[in-house]
Amino acid sequence: MKKILAPSLLAGDHGNLRSSLNEVESDGRKWIHLDLMDGHFVPNLSFGPQTVADLRPASKLFFDVHLMLERPDLYLDPFIAAGSELITIHLEPEYDHAAALQKIRAAGLKTGLAINPDTPVDLFFPYLAEVDLCLCMTVNPGFGGQSFKAYVLDKVRELSKRREEEGHDFLIEVDGGVGPQHVRECLDAGVDVFVAGTSYYKANPEERAEFARSIGELKE
């Protein structure tokens, strides 16, 4: 499995998101993680599909769009039209998850499912053959700068085990409080995509490059 460092634009400069986006691309990253929050499913607001659409022409980065919304199924069309390349939806709210995944896939996008730290990992299991990515939140979503919850890696290990035993090829992503100090335990558990917000944007270019090298994204 390829390893990816996906900086979270949520930790960038909201007064100049395009600059924060271009900074990531200049560093040599391939993905950008875009957190969309509605103030209902999580206690915070970020930005909407128009922001994604405005940023899209400014970058060739892969847009990894994470919808932390109470009803993500009602907003798929604008996020698809905005230029998302992977859309991840949460399993906790009540809506037709299978239909939402089908809509994302029918539009030609990659599909993702996410769970919060205390959500049972077995909610993923009925969908493992249908998704391109499983996201395990390692903080309670809504705000940046929180501490990494290491117990979530038990869920990652279970997903990694099932992926191997059942022949799936989905990526496993962690998001929340992820920094260079967590790389070894995350890799050992089976993580493929490392979302890093505060730890990425507060680092200098060489520290960021070393972060990428440590997960295996960059080779010496």
Contacts in CASP RR format, 6 or more apart in sequence:
PFRMAT RR
TARGET T0000
AUTHOR 0000-0000-0000
METHOD contacts of the structure
MODEL  1
MKKILAPSLLAGDHGNLRSSLNEVESDGRKWIHLDLMDGHFVPNLSFGPQ
TVADLRPASKLFFDVHLMLERPDLYLDPFIAAGSELITIHLEPEYDHAAA
LQKIRAAGLKTGLAINPDTPVDLFFPYLAEVDLCLCMTVNPGFGGQSFKA
YVLDKVRELSKRREEEGHDFLIEVDGGVGPQHVRECLDAGVDVFVAGTSY
YKANPEERAEFARSIGELKE
1 171 0 8 1.000
1 190 0 8 1.000
1 192 0 8 1.000
2 171 0 8 1.000
2 192 0 8 1.000
3 187 0 8 1.000
3 192 0 8 1.000
3 193 0 8 1.000
3 194 0 8 1.000
3 215 0 8 1.000
3 216 0 8 1.000
3 217 0 8 1.000
4 30 0 8 1.000
4 31 0 8 1.000
4 171 0 8 1.000
4 192 0 8 1.000
4 193 0 8 1.000
4 194 0 8 1.000
4 215 0 8 1.000
4 217 0 8 1.000
5 29 0 8 1.000
5 31 0 8 1.000
5 194 0 8 1.000
5 196 0 8 1.000
5 200 0 8 1.000
5 211 0 8 1.000
5 212 0 8 1.000
5 215 0 8 1.000
5 217 0 8 1.000
6 29 0 8 1.000
6 31 0 8 1.000
6 32 0 8 1.000
6 33 0 8 1.000
6 64 0 8 1.000
6 173 0 8 1.000
6 193 0 8 1.000
6 194 0 8 1.000
6 195 0 8 1.000
6 196 0 8 1.000
7 24 0 8 1.000
7 29 0 8 1.000
7 31 0 8 1.000
7 32 0 8 1.000
7 33 0 8 1.000
7 195 0 8 1.000
7 196 0 8 1.000
7 197 0 8 1.000
7 200 0 8 1.000
7 201 0 8 1.000
8 33 0 8 1.000
8 34 0 8 1.000
8 35 0 8 1.000
8 175 0 8 1.000
8 195 0 8 1.000
8 196 0 8 1.000
8 197 0 8 1.000
8 200 0 8 1.000
9 17 0 8 1.000
9 20 0 8 1.000
9 21 0 8 1.000
9 24 0 8 1.000
9 32 0 8 1.000
9 33 0 8 1.000
9 34 0 8 1.000
9 35 0 8 1.000
10 33 0 8 1.000
10 34 0 8 1.000
10 35 0 8 1.000
10 46 0 8 1.000
10 144 0 8 1.000
10 197 0 8 1.000
11 144 0 8 1.000
11 145 0 8 1.000
11 197 0 8 1.000
11 198 0 8 1.000
11 200 0 8 1.000
11 201 0 8 1.000
11 202 0 8 1.000
12 20 0 8 1.000
12 197 0 8 1.000
12 201 0 8 1.000
13 19 0 8 1.000
13 20 0 8 1.000
14 47 0 8 1.000
17 47 0 8 1.000
17 51 0 8 1.000
17 55 0 8 1.000
18 54 0 8 1.000
18 55 0 8 1.000
18 58 0 8 1.000
20 201 0 8 1.000
21 32 0 8 1.000
21 55 0 8 1.000
21 58 0 8 1.000
21 59 0 8 1.000
21 61 0 8 1.000
22 58 0 8 1.000
22 59 0 8 1.000
24 32 0 8 1.000
24 61 0 8 1.000
24 200 0 8 1.000
25 32 0 8 1.000
25 59 0 8 1.000
25 60 0 8 1.000
25 61 0 8 1.000
27 205 0 8 1.000
27 208 0 8 1.000
27 209 0 8 1.000
28 212 0 8 1.000
29 61 0 8 1.000
29 212 0 8 1.000
30 61 0 8 1.000
30 62 0 8 1.000
30 217 0 8 1.000
31 61 0 8 1.000
31 62 0 8 1.000
31 64 0 8 1.000
31 193 0 8 1.000
32 59 0 8 1.000
32 61 0 8 1.000
32 62 0 8 1.000
32 63 0 8 1.000
32 64 0 8 1.000
33 64 0 8 1.000
33 66 0 8 1.000
33 175 0 8 1.000
33 195 0 8 1.000
33 197 0 8 1.000
34 52 0 8 1.000
34 63 0 8 1.000
34 64 0 8 1.000
34 65 0 8 1.000
34 66 0 8 1.000
34 84 0 8 1.000
35 46 0 8 1.000
35 66 0 8 1.000
35 68 0 8 1.000
35 141 0 8 1.000
35 142 0 8 1.000
36 46 0 8 1.000
36 47 0 8 1.000
36 48 0 8 1.000
36 49 0 8 1.000
36 52 0 8 1.000
36 65 0 8 1.000
36 66 0 8 1.000
36 67 0 8 1.000
36 68 0 8 1.000
36 69 0 8 1.000
36 79 0 8 1.000
37 44 0 8 1.000
37 45 0 8 1.000
37 46 0 8 1.000
37 68 0 8 1.000
37 69 0 8 1.000
37 141 0 8 1.000
37 142 0 8 1.000
38 45 0 8 1.000
38 68 0 8 1.000
38 69 0 8 1.000
38 70 0 8 1.000
39 45 0 8 1.000
40 69 0 8 1.000
40 70 0 8 1.000
41 68 0 8 1.000
41 69 0 8 1.000
41 70 0 8 1.000
41 90 0 8 1.000
41 92 0 8 1.000
41 93 0 8 1.000
42 68 0 8 1.000
42 141 0 8 1.000
42 142 0 8 1.000
43 142 0 8 1.000
43 143 0 8 1.000
44 142 0 8 1.000
44 143 0 8 1.000
49 75 0 8 1.000
49 78 0 8 1.000
49 79 0 8 1.000
49 81 0 8 1.000
49 82 0 8 1.000
50 78 0 8 1.000
50 82 0 8 1.000
52 63 0 8 1.000
52 65 0 8 1.000
52 79 0 8 1.000
52 82 0 8 1.000
52 83 0 8 1.000
52 84 0 8 1.000
53 81 0 8 1.000
53 82 0 8 1.000
53 83 0 8 1.000
56 63 0 8 1.000
56 82 0 8 1.000
56 83 0 8 1.000
62 85 0 8 1.000
62 86 0 8 1.000
63 83 0 8 1.000
63 84 0 8 1.000
63 85 0 8 1.000
63 86 0 8 1.000
64 85 0 8 1.000
64 86 0 8 1.000
64 88 0 8 1.000
64 193 0 8 1.000
64 195 0 8 1.000
65 79 0 8 1.000
65 84 0 8 1.000
65 85 0 8 1.000
65 86 0 8 1.000
65 87 0 8 1.000
65 88 0 8 1.000
66 88 0 8 1.000
66 114 0 8 1.000
66 135 0 8 1.000
66 175 0 8 1.000
67 75 0 8 1.000
67 79 0 8 1.000
67 87 0 8 1.000
67 88 0 8 1.000
67 89 0 8 1.000
67 90 0 8 1.000
68 90 0 8 1.000
68 114 0 8 1.000
68 141 0 8 1.000
68 142 0 8 1.000
69 75 0 8 1.000
69 89 0 8 1.000
69 90 0 8 1.000
69 93 0 8 1.000
70 93 0 8 1.000
71 93 0 8 1.000
71 95 0 8 1.000
72 87 0 8 1.000
72 89 0 8 1.000
72 90 0 8 1.000
72 93 0 8 1.000
72 95 0 8 1.000
72 100 0 8 1.000
73 89 0 8 1.000
73 95 0 8 1.000
73 96 0 8 1.000
73 99 0 8 1.000
73 100 0 8 1.000
73 103 0 8 1.000
76 87 0 8 1.000
76 100 0 8 1.000
76 103 0 8 1.000
76 104 0 8 1.000
76 107 0 8 1.000
79 87 0 8 1.000
80 87 0 8 1.000
80 104 0 8 1.000
80 107 0 8 1.000
80 109 0 8 1.000
84 109 0 8 1.000
85 109 0 8 1.000
85 110 0 8 1.000
86 109 0 8 1.000
86 110 0 8 1.000
86 111 0 8 1.000
86 112 0 8 1.000
86 132 0 8 1.000
86 133 0 8 1.000
87 104 0 8 1.000
87 109 0 8 1.000
87 110 0 8 1.000
87 111 0 8 1.000
87 112 0 8 1.000
88 111 0 8 1.000
88 112 0 8 1.000
88 113 0 8 1.000
88 114 0 8 1.000
88 133 0 8 1.000
88 135 0 8 1.000
88 173 0 8 1.000
89 97 0 8 1.000
89 100 0 8 1.000
89 101 0 8 1.000
89 104 0 8 1.000
89 112 0 8 1.000
89 113 0 8 1.000
89 114 0 8 1.000
90 113 0 8 1.000
90 114 0 8 1.000
90 115 0 8 1.000
90 116 0 8 1.000
91 97 0 8 1.000
91 113 0 8 1.000
91 114 0 8 1.000
91 115 0 8 1.000
91 119 0 8 1.000
91 123 0 8 1.000
91 124 0 8 1.000
92 115 0 8 1.000
92 116 0 8 1.000
92 119 0 8 1.000
97 113 0 8 1.000
97 127 0 8 1.000
98 127 0 8 1.000
98 130 0 8 1.000
101 111 0 8 1.000
101 112 0 8 1.000
101 113 0 8 1.000
101 127 0 8 1.000
101 130 0 8 1.000
101 131 0 8 1.000
104 110 0 8 1.000
104 111 0 8 1.000
104 112 0 8 1.000
105 111 0 8 1.000
105 130 0 8 1.000
110 132 0 8 1.000
110 133 0 8 1.000
111 130 0 8 1.000
111 131 0 8 1.000
111 132 0 8 1.000
111 133 0 8 1.000
112 131 0 8 1.000
112 132 0 8 1.000
112 133 0 8 1.000
112 134 0 8 1.000
112 135 0 8 1.000
112 170 0 8 1.000
113 124 0 8 1.000
113 127 0 8 1.000
113 131 0 8 1.000
113 133 0 8 1.000
113 134 0 8 1.000
113 135 0 8 1.000
114 134 0 8 1.000
114 135 0 8 1.000
114 136 0 8 1.000
114 137 0 8 1.000
114 175 0 8 1.000
115 121 0 8 1.000
115 123 0 8 1.000
115 124 0 8 1.000
115 135 0 8 1.000
115 136 0 8 1.000
115 137 0 8 1.000
115 155 0 8 1.000
116 137 0 8 1.000
116 140 0 8 1.000
116 141 0 8 1.000
117 136 0 8 1.000
117 137 0 8 1.000
117 138 0 8 1.000
117 139 0 8 1.000
117 140 0 8 1.000
117 149 0 8 1.000
117 151 0 8 1.000
117 152 0 8 1.000
121 136 0 8 1.000
121 154 0 8 1.000
121 155 0 8 1.000
121 158 0 8 1.000
121 159 0 8 1.000
124 134 0 8 1.000
124 159 0 8 1.000
125 162 0 8 1.000
128 134 0 8 1.000
128 159 0 8 1.000
128 162 0 8 1.000
128 163 0 8 1.000
128 166 0 8 1.000
128 168 0 8 1.000
128 170 0 8 1.000
129 166 0 8 1.000
129 168 0 8 1.000
131 170 0 8 1.000
132 170 0 8 1.000
132 171 0 8 1.000
133 170 0 8 1.000
133 171 0 8 1.000
133 172 0 8 1.000
133 173 0 8 1.000
133 193 0 8 1.000
134 159 0 8 1.000
134 170 0 8 1.000
134 171 0 8 1.000
134 172 0 8 1.000
134 173 0 8 1.000
135 173 0 8 1.000
135 174 0 8 1.000
135 175 0 8 1.000
136 152 0 8 1.000
136 155 0 8 1.000
136 156 0 8 1.000
136 159 0 8 1.000
136 172 0 8 1.000
136 173 0 8 1.000
136 174 0 8 1.000
136 175 0 8 1.000
137 152 0 8 1.000
137 174 0 8 1.000
137 175 0 8 1.000
137 176 0 8 1.000
138 148 0 8 1.000
138 149 0 8 1.000
138 150 0 8 1.000
138 152 0 8 1.000
138 174 0 8 1.000
138 175 0 8 1.000
138 176 0 8 1.000
138 177 0 8 1.000
138 178 0 8 1.000
139 145 0 8 1.000
139 146 0 8 1.000
139 147 0 8 1.000
139 148 0 8 1.000
139 149 0 8 1.000
139 175 0 8 1.000
139 176 0 8 1.000
139 177 0 8 1.000
140 146 0 8 1.000
141 175 0 8 1.000
144 176 0 8 1.000
144 177 0 8 1.000
144 197 0 8 1.000
144 198 0 8 1.000
145 176 0 8 1.000
145 177 0 8 1.000
145 197 0 8 1.000
145 198 0 8 1.000
146 176 0 8 1.000
146 177 0 8 1.000
147 177 0 8 1.000
148 176 0 8 1.000
148 177 0 8 1.000
148 178 0 8 1.000
148 179 0 8 1.000
148 182 0 8 1.000
150 182 0 8 1.000
150 185 0 8 1.000
152 174 0 8 1.000
153 174 0 8 1.000
153 185 0 8 1.000
153 186 0 8 1.000
153 189 0 8 1.000
153 191 0 8 1.000
156 172 0 8 1.000
156 174 0 8 1.000
156 186 0 8 1.000
156 189 0 8 1.000
156 190 0 8 1.000
156 191 0 8 1.000
157 189 0 8 1.000
157 190 0 8 1.000
159 172 0 8 1.000
159 190 0 8 1.000
160 172 0 8 1.000
160 189 0 8 1.000
160 190 0 8 1.000
162 168 0 8 1.000
163 169 0 8 1.000
163 170 0 8 1.000
163 172 0 8 1.000
171 192 0 8 1.000
171 193 0 8 1.000
172 190 0 8 1.000
172 191 0 8 1.000
172 192 0 8 1.000
172 193 0 8 1.000
173 191 0 8 1.000
173 192 0 8 1.000
173 193 0 8 1.000
173 194 0 8 1.000
173 195 0 8 1.000
174 186 0 8 1.000
174 191 0 8 1.000
174 193 0 8 1.000
174 194 0 8 1.000
174 195 0 8 1.000
175 195 0 8 1.000
176 195 0 8 1.000
176 197 0 8 1.000
177 196 0 8 1.000
177 197 0 8 1.000
177 198 0 8 1.000
177 199 0 8 1.000
178 186 0 8 1.000
178 194 0 8 1.000
178 195 0 8 1.000
178 196 0 8 1.000
178 197 0 8 1.000
178 199 0 8 1.000
179 194 0 8 1.000
179 196 0 8 1.000
179 199 0 8 1.000
179 211 0 8 1.000
180 199 0 8 1.000
180 207 0 8 1.000
180 210 0 8 1.000
180 211 0 8 1.000
180 214 0 8 1.000
183 194 0 8 1.000
183 211 0 8 1.000
183 214 0 8 1.000
183 215 0 8 1.000
186 194 0 8 1.000
186 215 0 8 1.000
187 215 0 8 1.000
194 215 0 8 1.000
196 211 0 8 1.000
199 211 0 8 1.000
200 208 0 8 1.000
200 211 0 8 1.000
203 211 0 8 1.000
209 218 0 8 1.000
212 218 0 8 1.000
213 219 0 8 1.000
213 220 0 8 1.000
END
